Amino acid sequence: MTAPAFDTAPAFDTPLCRLTGVRHPLVQTGMGWVAGPRLVSATAEAGALGVLASATMSTSRLAEAIAEVKRRTDRPFGVNLRADAGDAEERVDLLIRERVAVASFALAPDERLIGRLKDAGVVVIPSVGARRHAEKVAAWGADAVVVQGGEGGGHTGAVATTLLLPQVVDAVDVPVIAAGGFFDGRGLAAALCYGAAGIAMGTRFLLTTDSAVPDAVKRHYLAAATSDTVVTSRVDGMPHRMLRTGLTRAAESAHPLRRLPAALRQAWAFKELTGMSWRRMLADGLALRRNHELPWSSVLLAANAPMLIKAALVDGRPQAGVLPAGQVAGVIDELPSCAELVDRIVGEAAAVLADRAATVRPGPAR
């Protein structure tokens, strides 16, 4: 895929920009129910890498979403995939056929899947939460990795970005994209100084005017403090950072067996919404159990997450659903467009680095 020409030179020409053909080293992450064609195309038009979230889409809906992004922009974009999904091969075929620039993965794809995509010219960027995972996918041929620290929203780990990022940068020879706790130009400047090739943000892009999340829900995020997120495994069996709501408080106090009937109802609703077969959903559940070593009770609870997130982020019922959120939600207080956000972050980062270069001078040699 030929990278589009831009009218002006990029402020930062990092390995991420050269690898993906984007102008700025910023990535909008593939957030389920949020990262649709509208947000992805607006991000791409702003010169950053927009990533479609496909886990909550059927394969046919994903094909429609890719076509819609292409109608809106001719700039590079990506699609986030679940490597353990029962129809992963079919989705990879779709990306190759549609010449999508980037395939990102929340769970690491195997070496064969990486090879298929790379042979077709698709850039492969898995997300990782540990140094050993980055080393593994880099050895398998991944083109770059997104490393998310514990400050990040959604499924997350326990190690802070400032500790995890330098470990991964030192461990692999591919570009490293930092995620978890980023929202402004100072963060981009810091990540570049750590050796990252760029930053990835979810919550910050969710809170833009180009995001399709209802305005009332956005106001709920804007009202949050940095202490208003919680990491819990009670919703879907895995550590998940989200805003505190009445539902999360109830989930924290309820016995797992009392939550199973609701999980089964949500699984049925998700099946009806996406058109997935029970066979496909069972296969995905088996893969989830195997990859995360979860008990069956947690696998059943995992059916909760997509529909509870939809209740909040699509249906506009934040107290009845789940609001995935990074800790940065507590320091964001306005809703710029993607173009305004990207331009501001890049400008701030350039100014910060220039100012530090001018004011910080080495002392005399000893």
N, C-alpha and C positions, 0 to 999 in steps of 0.2 A: 504494500500500500504506500503510495507516494504522499509524503507529508505536505500539507498545504502551505503555500507561501503566505507570510504575514507582512503587513505594511511596515512595521517597525521591528527593530532587533529586540530579542528578548533581554530582560534585565539579568537573567541567570540562564546560562547555557550549561545545564547539568546533564549527567548520563541519562536521567529520566527523560528529559526533553528530547535528547537525540535518539533514545530507544523507541519512544512512542510517537514522536512527531508533534508533540504539544509545545506550545510557546512557553508556558510557565510550569515550574516543578511543583504543581499542586494536583492532588487527586481527590475527587468526590467519591466517597466509598459507596458500595452497593447495598444500600439500606432497603430491606424488604418493605413493600408498600409505599416507600418514599421515593426511591431512585427510579422513577419512570421516565418516559421520553421527554417530558417537559423540563425536568430538572437536569437531566443528562445533556440535552441539546443546549440548554442555556449555559451550562458549565463549559461545554466544548467551545461554544461561540466566544466565551470569555478567555479562551486560550489554555484552560486547564483540562485534565482528563476526567470526563464524566464516565461513570460506570453504572450500567443498568443492573438492577437486582432481579434475578430470574427465579429465585427459589419459591416465590409466591405466585409464579406464572406457570401456566401450562406451556408446553412446547409451541403450540400454535399461537398462543398469546405472545410468547417471546418473539416469534417471527414477526408478528404485527408490530411489536414495540421497536424492534430493530429497524423495520421499514419506516416507522414514524420518525425515529431519530434521524435517519438518512434524509427524509424529506425536509427536516428542520435545519440540518447542518451538513456540510461536507467535510467537517473536521474529525480527527480521530476520536474514537470513544471505545469503551470496553464493556464487557458483560461479565458479571460475577456468577459463577457456577458452583454447585455442590458436587465435588468429585465423587461422593458416595451415593449420589442419586441413581435410582434405577434406570433412568433414561439419560445418563450423563453422555453416553456415546452419541445419542441422537442430537443432543444439544451441541456437542462439539462439532458434529457434522454441519449443523446449522451455522455456527460461527465461521467455519471454514468456507462454506458455500457463500455466505454473505460478506466475506472478506472483512470481518470485524477486526479492528486493530489489536485489541488486547483481550485476553482471557484472564480474569482474576478468580481466585479460589479462596473460600473461607476455610476449607479443609484441604490439606495438601493432596494434589493429584499424584498418581503414581508415575513412574518413569516412562511407561509406554504412552500414557495420555499426554504427557509433556512433549514427548517426541513427535506425536501426531500433529499437535498444534504448531510446534516449531517448524516442522517440515513444510507446513502450509503457509508459513510466514506470519503466524499469529504470535504476538508477544505474550509470554506466560508469566504472570505475577501472582504467586500464592501469598496469603497472609499467614504469619507465624506469630507465636507467642513465646517462643523459647529459642535460645541459641542453637540447640541441637536440631530443632526442626528446620531452621534456616540452613544449617550445614547439609542436612539431608536433601532438601529440595534443590539447593544449589548444585550438589553433586549429581543430581538427576537431570540437570540441564535447565532449570528455571532461569529466566532472563533477569529477574529482579525479585525482591521480596518486600512485602509490607510487614513491618514489625510493630505490633500494637502493645503498648504498655497498659498497666492496670487502670490508668485514668480513663481509658476509652469506654464508649458505650456498647451495649449489646453484650454478646459473649466475650468475656475478657479474662485475663490472667491476674496475677497478684503482684507482679514485679513492675515497678515504676518505669516509665519510658526513659528517664535519665540514667537508669542503671542498665536496662535491657538494650537500648539502642547502641551504645558503644561496644557492648559485648558482640552484637551481631555484626556491626561494621568491621570489627577486628577479625571476625571469624570467616567471612565469605568474601569472594572477589567479584560479586555481582552488585549492581546498585541496590541500595537499601533505602526504603521509603519509610519515614517515621510516622507513627499514628499513636493517638492517645494523648489528649491534653493540648492540642493545637487549635488556635483560633485567630491568631494575628501575625503581623510581620516579624515581631520579636521571636515568636516560636519558629518561624521559617528560618530566620537568621541563626538561631541556636542550633537547629537540626543540621543546617549546612556546616556549621562549625564542628559539630560532632562527627561529620563525615557522611551524613545522609545525602541522598540525591534529590530529596524533596520531602514533602509532607502529605499525609492523607487525612482528611477530615470528614466526619459524618454529621455530628450535631450542628456544626457551624453551617454546613450547606443545607441541612434541614431547616434552619432558621434563616431563610432568605425569602424574598418575595416570589422567587421562581419555584419554590417548593409547593407541591399541591396539598400539603398538610393543612387542614382547616385553620383559619385565623384564630379561633378560640383556643385551639390546642397549642398553637404557637405562643399565645399569651400565657398559657400555663407553663410552658418552658421558660419564658422570659421572666416569670415571677420567681423562679427557683433560685435558691442559694446553693453554694458549692457543697453544703452539707445535706442537700435534699436528694442525693442519689443514694442508692443502696445496691450492694451486690448480693444476690440471692440465688440459690439453686432450687427454691421451692416452686418456681413457676414451670420450668421445663427440665429440671434435673441437672442443669449445668450452670456454672457461675455466670450471671447475667446482670450487667449494671443497668439500672433503670431509675426513673424518678419514683419517689415514694408516693403511693396513692392508697386509697382505701382498699383496693384489691390486693396490692402487695402486702399491706399489713395483715389482711385476712389470710393470705397464702402463707405468711410466715408463721402464723399461729395454728393453722389447720393441720390435722394429721394427714399424711399422704393418701391413705385409703379413702378419706372423705373427699379428696380432690379428683379421684379417678373417674367417677361418673361424669363430672363436668368435662374432663379431658376427652372422654369418649364422645360426648356430644360435640365438642369442638372439632374432633377428628372427622366426624360425619359432616359437619358444616364445611370444613376445609376441602374435603373430598368433593362435595357438591359444587363448591365455588370454582375449583380448579379443574374439575373433570378427571382427576386422577382415579385410577382403579384401586380397589382394596389390595390387589396383588402388588401394585407399585408401592402403595403406602406401607405394606408389610415389609417389602424389600428394603425400603428406606429406613424403616425402624430397625431391621436386623443390622444394617450397615451402621446406624447410629450406635446401637448397643455394642457392636464389635469395636468400632473405632474409639469409643469413649469409655468402654468397660462399664457401661451403665446397667443397673438392674432393670428388669422388665417394668417395674413400677415407674421408674424415671423415663423410660422410653414412651410409656403411655402419657405421662405428663408432658412430654415434648410436643405432643399434638396440641397442647394448649396454646403454645406461643404464637403461631402465625395468626390465629383468629383473635387472640387477645390484643395483639399489636394492631390488627386491622380495626378492632373496636375503637381503639384510641386514635390512631393516626389517620384512618380513612373515614370512619363513621362519626368521629368527633366526640367520643364519650371517654374522656381521659380517666375518670374515676372508675369506669367499668372495665378498663383495659390496662395494657402495659405500654409504658412510654420509655423505650430504650433511650439512654442519654449518657453522654460522657460528662465528667465533672465540669467541663467547660460551660455547661448549661448555666452554671451559677455566675458566670462572668460575662455572659452575652446579654445585651439589653436593647438590641435594635435589629431590624430586618432589612438589610441591603439587598439589592439584586445580586445575582452571581457575578455580573460584570463589575459592579461596584466593589464587591468583596474581593475578587481576585486582584483587581488593580490596586486596591488599598493595601492588601497583604504584601504584594510584590514591591510596591513603593516603600512601605514601611521597612521591609527587610533590607532593601538596598540602602536606605538612609541610615539604618542602625549599623550595618556593616561599614559603611563609609565613615560614619562618625567614630566608631571604635578604631578604625585604621588610622584616623587622624589624631586621636587623643591618647591611644595606648602605644607607648614606645618602649622598646626593650631597654633595660638598665645596662650599665657598663659591664663589660666582661670581667670575670674574676679569675 
